[in-house]
Amino acid sequence: MVAVEHSITVAVWHMLHDHVPYHELGGSYLTQRDPERTAHRAVFRLNELGYRVTLDPMEAAG
């Protein structure tokens, strides 16, 4: 609980110090930031549930 309070206090300090409004990063922020880590965690979790997973990357759109 103290760690959450500290995070909130740091965020508020930066908003007040830099005179910027709060900006929500969104639910997919961490996925977009590090997609390989997200994929690894998903595979690990499925393995824990008893599934064998093989990844076959799709071609990039564009």
Order of alpha helices (4+ residues) and beta strands (2+ residues): alpha-alpha-alpha
